[in-house]
Amino acid sequence: MTGAWNGEHLLEALRAAARDLERHAASLNALNVFPVPDGDTGTNMALTLSGALRDITPDPSCGVVAERVGYWATLRGRGNSGIILSQMLRGVAAALAGHHLMKRARNGSSAGARKRARMKRCCARWKARC
């Protein structure tokens, strides 16, 4: 997939993410140390995302898909890590609300690229003073 994504592309990516979370749940469980090393972070995240996707049907709008996934993730969230994941998904849904397509950021338009450009200019001015 290149260029803009529609709702079907977004749903496909979320399903792939769910499969990866399930596949790597044990590794994520082993990393869990905060706030209590209960060893269920990966399991809870995998259950939350798979539960969120369970009843989602494809839709051409990425905004609609994101809203549905965020809604179901919140209702089916497991543990702290699952609820945190659900809130991240709701944030994505809020950003995509009303958008049919999700477009790729242009080169140089991201906040990170702008920050790097500012740093480069600042460093160039600093070196010129020496």
DSSP file (Angstrom, degrees, kcal/mol; ACC not computed):
  #  RESIDUE AA STRUCTURE BP1 BP2  ACC     N-H-->O    O-->H-N    N-H-->O    O-->H-N    TCO  KAPPA ALPHA  PHI   PSI    X-CA   Y-CA   Z-CA
    1    1 A M              0   0    0      0, 0.0     2,-0.3     0, 0.0     4,-0.1   0.000 360.0 360.0 360.0 125.5    0.0    0.0    0.0
    2    2 A T        +     0   0    0      2,-0.2     2,-0.1   102,-0.0     0, 0.0  -0.886 360.0   9.1-127.1 163.0    1.4    3.4   -1.0
    3    3 A G  S    S+     0   0    0     -2,-0.3     2,-0.1     2,-0.0    99,-0.0  -0.442 112.3   6.2  73.4-143.6   -0.1    6.8   -0.9
    4    4 A A        -     0   0    0     99,-0.1     2,-0.4    -2,-0.1    99,-0.2  -0.452  66.5-143.2 -79.2 146.6   -3.4    7.4    0.9
    5    5 A W  B     -A  102   0A   0     97,-2.7    97,-2.9    -2,-0.1    57,-0.2  -0.860   9.1-157.6-105.6 143.0   -5.2    4.7    2.9
    6    6 A N     >  -     0   0    0     -2,-0.4     4,-2.2    95,-0.2    55,-0.2  -0.426  44.9 -82.1-101.3-172.4   -8.9    4.2    3.0
    7    7 A G  H  > S+     0   0    0     53,-1.8     4,-2.5    93,-0.4     5,-0.2   0.844 128.8  54.4 -62.1 -35.0  -10.8    2.4    5.8
    8    8 A E  H  > S+     0   0    0      2,-0.2     4,-2.1     1,-0.2    -1,-0.2   0.889 108.8  48.4 -67.8 -38.1  -10.2   -1.0    4.3
    9    9 A H  H  > S+     0   0    0      2,-0.2     4,-2.3     1,-0.2    -2,-0.2   0.922 112.1  49.3 -65.2 -43.5   -6.4   -0.4    4.3
   10   10 A L  H  X S+     0   0    0     -4,-2.2     4,-2.5     1,-0.2    -2,-0.2   0.921 111.1  49.2 -61.9 -43.9   -6.5    0.9    7.9
   11   11 A L  H  X S+     0   0    0     -4,-2.5     4,-2.3     1,-0.2    -1,-0.2   0.897 109.8  51.9 -63.0 -40.3   -8.5   -2.2    9.0
   12   12 A E  H  X S+     0   0    0     -4,-2.1     4,-2.0     2,-0.2    -1,-0.2   0.908 110.7  48.2 -61.5 -42.4   -6.0   -4.5    7.3
   13   13 A A  H  X S+     0   0    0     -4,-2.3     4,-2.2     2,-0.2    -2,-0.2   0.896 111.3  49.9 -66.2 -40.6   -3.1   -2.8    9.1
   14   14 A L  H  X S+     0   0    0     -4,-2.5     4,-2.2     2,-0.2    -2,-0.2   0.875 109.7  51.3 -66.6 -37.0   -4.9   -3.0   12.5
   15   15 A R  H  X S+     0   0    0     -4,-2.3     4,-2.1     2,-0.2    -1,-0.2   0.892 109.8  49.8 -66.4 -38.5   -5.6   -6.7   11.9
   16   16 A A  H  X S+     0   0    0     -4,-2.0     4,-2.3     2,-0.2    -2,-0.2   0.900 110.1  51.2 -64.3 -40.1   -1.9   -7.2   11.1
   17   17 A A  H  X S+     0   0    0     -4,-2.2     4,-2.6     2,-0.2    -2,-0.2   0.891 108.5  51.9 -63.2 -39.4   -1.0   -5.4   14.3
   18   18 A A  H  X S+     0   0    0     -4,-2.2     4,-2.4     2,-0.2    -2,-0.2   0.913 109.3  49.4 -63.8 -42.4   -3.4   -7.6   16.2
   19   19 A R  H  X S+     0   0    0     -4,-2.1     4,-2.4     1,-0.2    -2,-0.2   0.913 112.0  48.8 -62.9 -41.5   -1.7  -10.7   14.8
   20   20 A D  H  X S+     0   0    0     -4,-2.3     4,-2.2     2,-0.2    -2,-0.2   0.900 109.8  51.4 -65.9 -40.5    1.7   -9.3   15.7
   21   21 A L  H  < S+     0   0    0     -4,-2.6     4,-0.4     2,-0.2    25,-0.2   0.922 111.9  47.1 -61.5 -42.9    0.6   -8.5   19.2
   22   22 A E  H >< S+     0   0    0     -4,-2.4     3,-0.8     1,-0.2     4,-0.3   0.916 113.0  49.0 -63.2 -42.1   -0.7  -12.1   19.7
   23   23 A R  H 3< S+     0   0    0     -4,-2.4     3,-0.2     1,-0.2    -1,-0.2   0.847 121.5  34.1 -66.8 -34.2    2.5  -13.5   18.2
   24   24 A H  T 3X S+     0   0    0     -4,-2.2     4,-2.1     1,-0.2    -1,-0.2   0.172  81.8 112.1-109.0  17.0    4.7  -11.4   20.5
   25   25 A A  H <> S+     0   0    0     -3,-0.8     4,-2.7    -4,-0.4    17,-0.4   0.894  76.9  53.6 -58.0 -41.9    2.6  -11.3   23.6
   26   26 A A  H  > S+     0   0    0     -4,-0.3     4,-1.9    -3,-0.2    -1,-0.2   0.896 108.0  49.8 -63.4 -39.8    5.0  -13.4   25.6
   27   27 A S  H  > S+     0   0    0      2,-0.2     4,-1.1     1,-0.2    -1,-0.2   0.910 112.8  47.1 -64.1 -41.9    7.9  -11.1   24.8
   28   28 A L  H  X S+     0   0    0     -4,-2.1     4,-0.9     1,-0.2     3,-0.3   0.873 108.9  55.1 -67.5 -36.6    5.9   -8.0   25.9
   29   29 A N  H >< S+     0   0    0     -4,-2.7     3,-0.6     1,-0.2    12,-0.2   0.889 105.5  52.8 -61.3 -38.2    4.8   -9.8   29.0
   30   30 A A  H 3< S+     0   0    0     -4,-1.9    -1,-0.2     1,-0.2    -2,-0.2   0.782 106.4  53.4 -69.4 -26.9    8.4  -10.4   29.9
   31   31 A L  H 3< S+     0   0    0     -4,-1.1     2,-0.3    -3,-0.3    -1,-0.2   0.688  81.0 113.4 -78.8 -19.0    9.2   -6.7   29.5
   32   32 A N    <<  +     0   0    0     -4,-0.9     7,-0.2    -3,-0.6    -3,-0.0  -0.364  22.0 137.0 -65.1 117.1    6.5   -5.6   31.9
   33   33 A V        +     0   0    0     -2,-0.3    -1,-0.2     1,-0.2    -4,-0.0   0.462  36.4 112.2-133.8  -9.8    7.9   -4.0   35.0
   34   34 A F  S    S-     0   0    0      2,-0.2    -1,-0.2     1,-0.1     2,-0.1  -0.970  90.7 -15.1-127.5 137.4    5.8   -0.9   35.7
   35   35 A P  S    S-     0   0    0      0, 0.0    -1,-0.1     0, 0.0    -3,-0.0  -0.957 142.0  -2.5 -82.4 -19.6    3.9   -0.3   37.9
   36   36 A V        -     0   0    0     -2,-0.1     2,-2.7     0, 0.0     3,-0.3  -0.999  68.1-125.5-132.1 131.7    3.8   -3.9   39.0
   37   37 A P        +     0   0    0      0, 0.0    -4,-0.1     0, 0.0    -5,-0.0  -0.379  55.0 145.0 -75.5  69.5    5.6   -6.7   37.2
   38   38 A D        -     0   0    0     -2,-2.7    -5,-0.1    -4,-0.1    -9,-0.1   0.563  54.5-132.8 -87.3  -8.1    2.4   -8.8   36.7
   39   39 A G  S    S+     0   0    0     -3,-0.3   -10,-0.1    -7,-0.2     4,-0.1   0.778  76.2 101.9  70.4  29.2    3.5  -10.1   33.3
   40   40 A D     >  +     0   0    0    -11,-0.1     4,-2.9   -12,-0.1     5,-0.2   0.281  38.3 106.3-127.9  13.6    0.3   -9.5   31.4
   41   41 A T  H  > S+     0   0    0    -13,-0.2     4,-2.4   -12,-0.2     5,-0.2   0.945  86.8  42.3 -58.8 -51.6    0.9   -6.4   29.3
   42   42 A G  H  > S+     0   0    0    -17,-0.4     4,-2.5     1,-0.2    -1,-0.2   0.904 115.5  49.8 -63.6 -42.4    1.3   -8.2   26.0
   43   43 A T  H  > S+     0   0    0    -18,-0.3     4,-2.7     2,-0.2     5,-0.2   0.933 112.5  47.2 -61.6 -46.6   -1.7  -10.5   26.7
   44   44 A N  H  X S+     0   0    0     -4,-2.9     4,-2.2     2,-0.2    34,-0.5   0.888 112.9  48.2 -65.6 -39.2   -3.9   -7.6   27.6
   45   45 A M  H  X S+     0   0    0     -4,-2.4     4,-2.5    -5,-0.2     5,-0.2   0.921 113.2  47.9 -66.3 -42.5   -2.9   -5.5   24.6
   46   46 A A  H  X S+     0   0    0     -4,-2.5     4,-2.6   -25,-0.2     5,-0.3   0.921 113.5  47.0 -64.0 -43.8   -3.5   -8.5   22.3
   47   47 A L  H  X S+     0   0    0     -4,-2.7     4,-2.1    -5,-0.2    -1,-0.2   0.882 112.3  51.2 -65.6 -37.5   -6.9   -9.2   23.8
   48   48 A T  H  X S+     0   0    0     -4,-2.2     4,-2.2    -5,-0.2    -2,-0.2   0.952 114.4  41.2 -64.5 -49.6   -7.9   -5.6   23.7
   49   49 A L  H  X S+     0   0    0     -4,-2.5     4,-1.8     2,-0.2    -2,-0.2   0.920 116.5  47.8 -69.3 -42.1   -7.0   -5.1   20.0
   50   50 A S  H  X S+     0   0    0     -4,-2.6     4,-0.9    -5,-0.2    -1,-0.2   0.892 113.5  49.4 -65.4 -36.2   -8.4   -8.5   18.9
   51   51 A G  H  < S+     0   0    0     -4,-2.1     4,-0.5    -5,-0.3     3,-0.3   0.879 109.2  52.2 -66.3 -37.6  -11.6   -7.7   20.9
   52   52 A A  H  < S+     0   0    0     -4,-2.2     3,-0.3     1,-0.2    -1,-0.2   0.847 113.7  43.4 -65.7 -34.1  -11.9   -4.3   19.3
   53   53 A L  H >< S+     0   0    0     -4,-1.8     3,-1.3     1,-0.2    -1,-0.2   0.589  88.6  93.2 -87.8 -11.3  -11.6   -5.8   15.8
   54   54 A R  T 3< S+     0   0    0     -4,-0.9    -1,-0.2    -3,-0.3    -2,-0.1   0.874  98.3  25.1 -52.6 -47.6  -14.0   -8.7   16.4
   55   55 A D  T 3  S+     0   0    0     -4,-0.5     2,-0.4    -3,-0.3    -1,-0.3   0.204  91.5 121.9-107.3  15.4  -17.2   -7.1   15.2
   56   56 A I    <   -     0   0    0     -3,-1.3     9,-0.0   -45,-0.0     3,-0.0  -0.663  43.3-162.1 -84.1 128.9  -15.7   -4.5   12.8
   57   57 A T        -     0   0    0     -2,-0.4    -2,-0.1     1,-0.1   -46,-0.0  -0.820  34.0 -90.2-104.3 149.5  -16.8   -4.7    9.2
   58   58 A P        -     0   0    0      0, 0.0   -50,-0.1     0, 0.0    -1,-0.1  -0.253  46.3-179.6 -58.5 143.5  -14.9   -3.1    6.4
   59   59 A D        -     0   0    0      2,-0.1   -48,-0.2     1,-0.0     6,-0.1  -0.990  34.3-129.3-141.7 143.6  -15.9    0.5    5.6
   60   60 A P  S    S+     0   0    0      0, 0.0   -53,-1.8     0, 0.0     2,-0.5   0.696  88.9  81.2 -68.6 -16.5  -14.4    2.7    2.9
   61   61 A S     >  -     0   0    0    -55,-0.2     4,-2.1     1,-0.2    39,-0.2  -0.793  62.9-159.3 -96.0 124.3  -13.9    5.6    5.4
   62   62 A C  H  > S+     0   0    0     38,-2.0     4,-2.6    -2,-0.5     5,-0.2   0.835  95.5  58.1 -67.8 -30.0  -10.8    5.4    7.6
   63   63 A G  H  > S+     0   0    0     36,-2.1     4,-2.1     2,-0.2    -1,-0.2   0.905 107.3  46.2 -63.9 -41.3  -12.5    7.8   10.0
   64   64 A V  H  > S+     0   0    0     35,-0.3     4,-2.3     2,-0.2     5,-0.2   0.932 113.8  47.8 -66.8 -46.2  -15.4    5.4   10.5
   65   65 A V  H  X S+     0   0    0     -4,-2.1     4,-2.6     1,-0.2     5,-0.2   0.934 112.7  48.6 -60.8 -46.8  -13.2    2.4   10.9
   66   66 A A  H  X S+     0   0    0     -4,-2.6     4,-2.6     1,-0.2    27,-0.3   0.893 110.8  51.1 -62.3 -40.2  -11.0    4.2   13.5
   67   67 A E  H  X S+     0   0    0     -4,-2.1     4,-2.2    26,-0.2    -1,-0.2   0.921 112.1  46.3 -63.5 -44.0  -14.1    5.4   15.4
   68   68 A R  H  X S+     0   0    0     -4,-2.3     4,-2.6     2,-0.2     5,-0.2   0.913 113.5  48.2 -65.6 -42.9  -15.5    1.9   15.6
   69   69 A V  H  X S+     0   0    0     -4,-2.6     4,-2.5     1,-0.2     5,-0.2   0.928 112.4  48.8 -64.9 -44.4  -12.1    0.4   16.7
   70   70 A G  H  X S+     0   0    0     -4,-2.6     4,-1.8    19,-0.3    20,-0.2   0.900 112.1  50.0 -60.6 -41.3  -11.6    3.0   19.3
   71   71 A Y  H  X S+     0   0    0     -4,-2.2     4,-2.0    -5,-0.2    -2,-0.2   0.954 114.9  41.6 -61.6 -52.3  -15.1    2.5   20.7
   72   72 A W  H  X S+     0   0    0     -4,-2.6     4,-2.4     1,-0.2    -2,-0.2   0.837 111.2  56.3 -69.9 -31.8  -14.8   -1.3   20.9
   73   73 A A  H  < S+     0   0    0     -4,-2.5     4,-0.5    -5,-0.2    -1,-0.2   0.898 108.1  49.1 -64.5 -38.3  -11.3   -1.2   22.3
   74   74 A T  H >< S+     0   0    0     -4,-1.8     3,-0.5    12,-0.2    -2,-0.2   0.918 115.2  43.2 -66.6 -42.6  -12.6    1.0   25.1
   75   75 A L  H 3< S+     0   0    0     -4,-2.0    -2,-0.2     1,-0.2    -1,-0.2   0.839 124.0  35.8 -71.3 -32.2  -15.4   -1.4   25.9
   76   76 A R  T 3< S+     0   0    0     -4,-2.4    -1,-0.2    -5,-0.2    -2,-0.2   0.211  84.0 139.7-108.1  14.7  -13.3   -4.5   25.6
   77   77 A G    <   -     0   0    0     -3,-0.5     2,-0.5    -4,-0.5     6,-0.1  -0.319  39.1-150.2 -62.6 140.1  -10.1   -3.1   27.0
   78   78 A R     >  -     0   0    0    -34,-0.5     4,-1.5   -35,-0.0     5,-0.2  -0.960  50.8 -30.4-116.3 124.8   -8.2   -5.5   29.3
   79   79 A G  H  > S-     0   0    0     -2,-0.5     4,-2.1     3,-0.2     5,-0.2   0.128  94.9 -56.1  63.3 179.5   -6.0   -4.3   32.2
   80   80 A N  H  > S+     0   0    0      1,-0.2     4,-2.6     2,-0.2     5,-0.2   0.917 136.7  50.6 -60.9 -45.4   -4.1   -1.0   32.3
   81   81 A S  H  > S+     0   0    0      1,-0.2     4,-2.2     2,-0.2    -1,-0.2   0.865 110.3  50.2 -65.9 -34.9   -2.2   -1.7   29.1
   82   82 A G  H  X S+     0   0    0     -4,-1.5     4,-2.3     2,-0.2    -1,-0.2   0.893 111.6  47.6 -68.2 -39.6   -5.3   -2.5   27.2
   83   83 A I  H  X S+     0   0    0     -4,-2.1     4,-2.0     2,-0.2    -2,-0.2   0.891 111.1  51.2 -69.1 -38.8   -7.1    0.6   28.4
   84   84 A I  H  X S+     0   0    0     -4,-2.6     4,-1.8     2,-0.2    -2,-0.2   0.928 111.1  48.8 -62.3 -43.8   -4.0    2.7   27.5
   85   85 A L  H  X S+     0   0    0     -4,-2.2     4,-2.4     1,-0.2    -2,-0.2   0.905 108.8  53.6 -60.4 -41.7   -4.0    1.1   24.1
   86   86 A S  H  X S+     0   0    0     -4,-2.3     4,-2.0     1,-0.2   -12,-0.2   0.879 107.4  50.7 -63.1 -36.7   -7.8    1.9   23.7
   87   87 A Q  H  X S+     0   0    0     -4,-2.0     4,-1.8     2,-0.2    -1,-0.2   0.861 108.8  51.5 -70.2 -34.3   -7.1    5.6   24.5
   88   88 A M  H  X S+     0   0    0     -4,-1.8     4,-2.0     2,-0.2    -2,-0.2   0.913 110.2  49.4 -64.0 -42.6   -4.4    5.7   21.9
   89   89 A L  H  X S+     0   0    0     -4,-2.4     4,-2.2     1,-0.2   -19,-0.3   0.852 108.6  52.6 -66.2 -34.4   -6.8    4.2   19.4
   90   90 A R  H  X S+     0   0    0     -4,-2.0     4,-2.4   -20,-0.2    -1,-0.2   0.857 106.7  53.7 -68.4 -34.1   -9.5    6.8   20.4
   91   91 A G  H  X S+     0   0    0     -4,-1.8     4,-2.0     2,-0.2    -2,-0.2   0.900 108.2  48.9 -64.6 -40.6   -6.9    9.5   19.8
   92   92 A V  H  X S+     0   0    0     -4,-2.0     4,-1.9     2,-0.2    -2,-0.2   0.921 110.8  51.5 -62.3 -43.3   -6.3    8.1   16.3
   93   93 A A  H  X S+     0   0    0     -4,-2.2     4,-0.8   -27,-0.3    -2,-0.2   0.899 108.2  51.1 -61.2 -41.1  -10.1    8.1   15.8
   94   94 A A  H >< S+     0   0    0     -4,-2.4     3,-0.5     1,-0.2    -1,-0.2   0.900 110.7  48.9 -63.9 -39.4  -10.4   11.7   16.9
   95   95 A A  H 3< S+     0   0    0     -4,-2.0    -1,-0.2     1,-0.2    -2,-0.2   0.829 116.6  42.3 -68.5 -31.3   -7.6   12.7   14.4
   96   96 A L  H >< S+     0   0    0     -4,-1.9     3,-2.6    -5,-0.1    -1,-0.2   0.448  80.9 133.9 -95.9  -0.7   -9.3   10.8   11.6
   97   97 A A  T << S+     0   0    0     -4,-0.8     3,-0.1    -3,-0.5   -33,-0.1  -0.262  80.4   8.3 -55.1 128.3  -12.9   11.9   12.3
   98   98 A G  T 3  S+     0   0    0      1,-0.2     2,-0.5     2,-0.0    -1,-0.3   0.448 101.2 121.5  81.2   1.0  -14.6   13.0    9.1
   99   99 A H    <   -     0   0    0     -3,-2.6   -36,-2.1     1,-0.2   -35,-0.3  -0.855  42.1-171.8-102.5 127.6  -11.7   11.8    6.9
  100  100 A H  S    S+     0   0    0     -2,-0.5   -38,-2.0   -39,-0.2   -93,-0.4   0.864  78.0  35.7 -77.8 -38.9  -12.4    9.3    4.2
  101  101 A L        -     0   0    0    -40,-0.2     2,-0.6   -95,-0.1   -95,-0.2  -0.851  68.6-144.0-117.8 151.8   -8.7    8.9    3.5
  102  102 A M  B     -A    5   0A   0    -97,-2.9   -97,-2.7    -2,-0.3     2,-0.2  -0.960  27.7-154.8-113.4 111.1   -5.6    8.9    5.6
  103  103 A K        -     0   0    0     -2,-0.6     2,-0.2   -99,-0.2   -99,-0.1  -0.587  16.7-111.5 -93.2 150.2   -2.8   10.5    3.7
  104  104 A R        -     0   0    0     -2,-0.2     2,-0.1     1,-0.1    -1,-0.1  -0.510  39.9-105.2 -72.4 140.8    0.9   10.1    4.1
  105  105 A A        -     0   0    0     -2,-0.2    -1,-0.1     1,-0.1     2,-0.1  -0.443  37.3-115.7 -67.0 140.7    2.8   13.1    5.5
  106  106 A R    >   -     0   0    0      1,-0.1     3,-2.3    -2,-0.1     4,-0.5  -0.411  42.3 -83.5 -72.9 153.6    4.8   14.9    2.8
  107  107 A N  T 3  S+     0   0    0      1,-0.3    -1,-0.1     2,-0.1     0, 0.0  -0.369 117.8  13.0 -56.8 129.7    8.6   14.9    3.2
  108  108 A G  T 3  S+     0   0    0     -3,-0.1    -1,-0.3    -2,-0.1     9,-0.1   0.386 102.4  97.4  85.4  -4.3    9.5   17.7    5.5
  109  109 A S    <   +     0   0    0     -3,-2.3    -2,-0.1     4,-0.1     2,-0.1   0.601  58.4  96.8 -94.3 -10.0    6.0   18.3    6.8
  110  110 A S  S  > S-     0   0    0     -4,-0.5     4,-2.2     1,-0.1     5,-0.2  -0.397  83.1-118.8 -77.5 157.3    6.3   16.3   10.0
  111  111 A A  H  > S+     0   0    0      1,-0.2     4,-2.4     2,-0.2     5,-0.2   0.882 115.1  54.1 -60.6 -38.7    7.0   17.9   13.3
  112  112 A G  H  > S+     0   0    0      2,-0.2     4,-2.4     1,-0.2    -1,-0.2   0.899 108.0  48.5 -63.5 -41.6   10.2   15.8   13.6
  113  113 A A  H  > S+     0   0    0      2,-0.2     4,-2.1     1,-0.2    -1,-0.2   0.895 111.5  50.0 -66.6 -39.5   11.5   17.0   10.2
  114  114 A R  H  X S+     0   0    0     -4,-2.2     4,-2.2     2,-0.2    -2,-0.2   0.904 111.0  49.7 -64.8 -40.3   10.7   20.6   11.1
  115  115 A K  H  X S+     0   0    0     -4,-2.4     4,-2.6     2,-0.2    -2,-0.2   0.918 110.1  50.1 -65.2 -42.9   12.6   20.2   14.4
  116  116 A R  H  X S+     0   0    0     -4,-2.4     4,-2.3     1,-0.2    -1,-0.2   0.896 110.0  51.2 -62.1 -39.2   15.6   18.7   12.6
  117  117 A A  H  X S+     0   0    0     -4,-2.1     4,-2.2     2,-0.2    -1,-0.2   0.909 110.6  48.3 -64.5 -41.7   15.6   21.6   10.1
  118  118 A R  H  X S+     0   0    0     -4,-2.2     4,-2.7     1,-0.2    -2,-0.2   0.916 112.0  49.5 -63.2 -42.9   15.6   24.1   13.0
  119  119 A M  H  X S+     0   0    0     -4,-2.6     4,-2.8     1,-0.2     5,-0.2   0.895 109.6  51.6 -63.4 -39.9   18.4   22.3   14.8
  120  120 A K  H  X S+     0   0    0     -4,-2.3     4,-2.1     2,-0.2    -1,-0.2   0.923 112.1  45.8 -63.6 -44.4   20.5   22.2   11.6
  121  121 A R  H  X S+     0   0    0     -4,-2.2     4,-2.2     2,-0.2    -2,-0.2   0.915 113.7  49.8 -63.6 -42.9   20.0   26.0   11.1
  122  122 A C  H  X S+     0   0    0     -4,-2.7     4,-2.3     1,-0.2    -2,-0.2   0.918 111.3  48.1 -62.9 -44.3   20.8   26.6   14.7
  123  123 A C  H  X S+     0   0    0     -4,-2.8     4,-2.6     1,-0.2    -1,-0.2   0.885 109.5  53.4 -65.0 -38.0   24.0   24.5   14.6
  124  124 A A  H  X S+     0   0    0     -4,-2.1     4,-1.7    -5,-0.2    -1,-0.2   0.912 110.7  46.4 -63.5 -41.9   25.1   26.2   11.4
  125  125 A R  H  X S+     0   0    0     -4,-2.2     4,-1.0     2,-0.2    -2,-0.2   0.898 111.9  51.5 -65.7 -40.2   24.7   29.7   13.1
  126  126 A W  H >X S+     0   0    0     -4,-2.3     4,-0.7     1,-0.2     3,-0.7   0.922 109.8  48.6 -63.9 -44.5   26.6   28.4   16.2
  127  127 A K  H >< S+     0   0    0     -4,-2.6     3,-0.7     1,-0.2    -1,-0.2   0.850 104.9  59.7 -64.3 -33.8   29.5   27.1   14.1
  128  128 A A  H 3< S+     0   0    0     -4,-1.7    -1,-0.2     1,-0.2    -2,-0.2   0.790 100.9  56.0 -65.6 -26.5   29.7   30.4   12.2
  129  129 A R  H <<        0   0    0     -4,-1.0    -1,-0.2    -3,-0.7    -2,-0.2   0.738 360.0 360.0 -76.5 -23.1   30.3   32.2   15.5
  130  130 A C    <<        0   0    0     -4,-0.7    -1,-0.2    -3,-0.7    -2,-0.2   0.468 360.0 360.0 -82.4 360.0   33.3   30.1   16.4
